[in-house]
Amino acid sequence: MIFLKPFLSEKIWGGQKLSDYNISIDKNKNIGEAWLASAVDGKESIVTNGENKGKSLTFLWKNCPEIFGKQTTTLFPILIKFLDAEQNLSVQLHPDDKYAQKNEGQEYGKFEAWFILETKPQNNIVFGHNAKTNEEAAAMINNKDWKNFLREIPINNGDCFNVEPGTVHAIKSGTFVYEVQQSSDITYRLYDYDRLENGKLRDLHIKQSLDNIYSPQKNEKISPSKTITYNKINYYQNMIKNQYFATDRLIVSSEVEIKNMYSAQFLVMTCYEGEGTINGFNFKKIEKKIYILIYLNNILK
């Protein structure tokens, strides 16, 4: 088992909630993201145990292929984050692989998925838009008709979402999210509430957004495809699943043995509540609860 130290990203919309998740942060900074498993250049997770202690996840992917099984990609394929939205994130969207390769010189676009860990009562997210065609979407964007253009939907703790490239979206204030995505940092900002950063309006990416938007958008929450009780584990199989990864949820209440459950080449696990031991390695979330939630991301591509 390999433990990783996250890369922390300060954001105008970030806060201090990551400290509740056993992550040490600077109290004078608004930390919006903890990149738990990242091989993005300059924003990499660092190994904290074993013979590769101090090495980056990128180093492991390139130099220790036996850890990951059969590799099918040049770059580590996924990025896993905690997001702490103390304020609203910008309204944004992301490109697919083809657009990223042609226009950004990067291998991956950004298909992402969210699991809502915590959110304030009666909260919403921006998820999709109301235009029927791309031409109508462009007109509403150019006229800054955000009230009629943006679609908001209610959210609750435990909700799951696939966010496909080209989907207009924004996490709103008071929401804490576990995010799994392709290994990409490409974001096209469509609208940012005329918010200032360092005394200046933040950059927008209208052309790139219009290049990637699709219409109509009828996105919905995901329902887990199968729930299993396995050897004292409540096992939510394929809680999130798409062509790039699958994310499962395990609730463990006592000592159990897990074997032959997965055919994945490797697993990335995150404990966000409770504490426990796997193969002699201790792990915990800072608050002691009566159960543990572990996410296992099965690399499909």
SVG drawing of the C-alpha trace seen along z (x, -y; Angstrom):
<svg xmlns="http://www.w3.org/2000/svg" viewBox="-35 -46 49 60">
<polyline fill="none" stroke="black" stroke-width="0.4" points="0.0,0.0 1.3,-3.4 0.2,-6.6 0.2,-10.0 0.6,-13.5 -1.9,-15.7 -1.0,-18.8 -3.0,-21.8 -4.4,-24.5 -5.4,-27.9 -8.6,-29.3 -10.6,-32.5 -13.6,-30.4 -11.8,-28.0 -12.0,-27.8 -10.6,-25.8 -12.7,-22.7 -9.9,-20.4 -8.4,-20.6 -11.5,-18.5 -10.2,-15.7 -6.8,-15.3 -5.1,-17.5 -2.7,-20.1 -3.4,-23.5 -2.3,-27.1 -4.9,-28.9 -4.1,-32.1 -5.0,-30.7 -8.2,-29.7 -7.5,-26.2 -10.1,-25.1 -8.7,-21.8 -6.6,-18.9 -5.3,-16.8 -5.3,-13.4 -3.9,-11.4 -2.4,-13.6 0.3,-13.2 -0.4,-16.6 2.9,-18.3 3.8,-20.7 0.8,-19.6 1.7,-16.1 1.0,-13.9 4.1,-12.8 4.7,-9.3 5.0,-9.4 6.0,-5.8 8.2,-2.9 11.2,-2.8 9.8,-5.5 9.1,-8.0 9.5,-11.6 8.9,-10.5 6.0,-11.8 3.1,-9.8 4.5,-10.5 7.8,-8.9 6.0,-5.8 3.9,-5.6 7.0,-5.9 9.5,-3.9 7.6,-1.3 5.0,0.2 4.8,3.3 2.8,1.3 0.0,0.6 -0.3,3.8 -0.6,3.5 -0.3,-0.1 -2.3,-1.3 -1.5,-5.0 1.6,-7.1 0.3,-9.4 -1.4,-8.4 -5.0,-8.5 -7.0,-9.9 -6.9,-12.8 -8.7,-12.6 -9.6,-15.6 -11.4,-17.0 -13.1,-20.3 -14.1,-22.8 -16.5,-25.5 -16.6,-28.2 -17.9,-30.4 -19.4,-29.7 -17.1,-28.3 -17.2,-29.9 -19.6,-28.6 -17.4,-26.5 -17.0,-23.5 -14.3,-21.3 -13.1,-19.8 -13.0,-16.2 -9.8,-14.4 -9.9,-15.3 -10.3,-19.0 -7.6,-19.0 -5.1,-17.2 -5.7,-19.6 -6.0,-22.9 -4.2,-22.5 -1.4,-20.0 -2.6,-17.7 -3.4,-14.0 -6.6,-14.2 -9.7,-16.3 -11.7,-16.4 -14.5,-14.0 -15.2,-14.3 -17.6,-12.9 -18.7,-14.2 -19.8,-12.6 -21.4,-15.2 -19.8,-14.6 -21.4,-17.5 -23.6,-20.4 -25.7,-23.0 -29.5,-22.5 -31.5,-23.4 -28.4,-23.9 -28.1,-23.8 -25.5,-23.3 -25.4,-24.7 -25.8,-21.6 -26.6,-22.1 -28.3,-25.0 -31.8,-25.7 -30.9,-26.5 -32.3,-24.1 -29.5,-24.6 -25.9,-25.8 -27.0,-28.9 -29.5,-29.8 -26.8,-29.0 -24.4,-31.4 -27.0,-34.2 -27.8,-33.8 -24.2,-33.8 -23.3,-36.8 -26.3,-38.7 -25.2,-37.6 -28.7,-36.2 -27.5,-34.0 -30.8,-33.9 -32.6,-32.2 -29.5,-30.3 -28.2,-28.5 -30.0,-25.4 -29.8,-24.8 -30.8,-21.6 -31.1,-20.8 -28.4,-18.6 -28.1,-16.5 -25.3,-14.6 -24.6,-11.4 -25.7,-12.6 -23.6,-11.5 -23.0,-13.2 -21.2,-12.4 -20.0,-15.7 -19.3,-15.1 -17.1,-17.4 -19.1,-20.3 -21.5,-20.3 -22.1,-23.7 -21.6,-23.4 -20.7,-25.0 -20.5,-23.9 -22.0,-26.5 -21.0,-27.7 -21.3,-25.4 -20.5,-22.2 -17.7,-19.7 -17.1,-17.3 -15.1,-14.1 -14.2,-14.4 -12.7,-11.8 -11.7,-12.9 -9.4,-12.4 -5.8,-13.7 -6.3,-17.2 -6.3,-20.7 -8.1,-22.3 -11.0,-24.5 -12.9,-27.0 -14.5,-29.7 -17.8,-30.9 -19.1,-33.2 -17.7,-34.3 -20.3,-36.7 -18.0,-39.7 -15.8,-38.6 -12.5,-40.4 -9.2,-38.6 -6.2,-40.8 -8.3,-43.8 -9.0,-42.5 -11.8,-40.6 -11.0,-36.9 -10.3,-35.7 -13.1,-34.2 -12.8,-31.6 -15.9,-32.3 -14.6,-31.1 -13.3,-27.8 -16.6,-27.4 -18.7,-27.9 -16.4,-25.4 -17.2,-22.7 -20.8,-23.3 -23.5,-21.0 -27.3,-21.4 -29.7,-20.5 -28.3,-19.4 -30.5,-17.0 -28.1,-15.9 -29.3,-13.9 -28.1,-12.5 -26.7,-9.0 -28.3,-6.1 -25.9,-3.3 -26.4,-0.4 -26.1,2.3 -25.9,2.6 -24.4,5.7 -24.0,6.9 -20.7,8.7 -19.0,10.2 -20.3,7.6 -19.8,4.8 -22.5,2.6 -21.0,2.4 -22.3,-0.2 -21.1,1.1 -20.5,-1.3 -21.8,-4.2 -20.2,-6.3 -19.3,-4.7 -18.3,-6.0 -15.9,-5.1 -12.9,-6.3 -13.4,-5.0 -15.8,-3.4 -16.1,-4.5 -17.5,-2.2 -18.4,-2.9 -17.8,-0.5 -19.2,-0.9 -17.3,1.2 -18.4,1.7 -16.1,4.5 -13.1,6.6 -13.6,8.1 -11.6,9.8 -11.9,8.4 -10.6,10.5 -11.7,11.5 -14.0,8.4 -12.1,6.5 -10.4,7.3 -8.9,3.8 -5.2,3.4 -4.9,1.1 -7.1,-0.7 -7.0,-4.1 -8.7,-4.3 -9.8,-7.3 -11.0,-7.1 -13.2,-10.2 -14.7,-9.1 -13.6,-6.7 -10.3,-4.8 -9.0,-1.3 -6.2,0.9 -5.5,2.6 -2.8,5.2 -1.2,3.8 -1.3,0.1 -3.3,-2.3 -5.4,-5.0 -8.0,-7.4 -10.0,-10.5 -9.5,-12.9 -13.0,-12.4 -13.6,-9.0 -16.9,-7.5 -18.4,-4.0 -17.9,-3.3 -15.4,-3.8 -16.1,-4.8 -13.6,-3.7 -13.6,-4.6 -12.1,-2.2 -11.5,-3.5 -11.4,-0.8 -9.4,-2.1 -11.2,-1.1 -9.2,-3.0"/>
</svg>
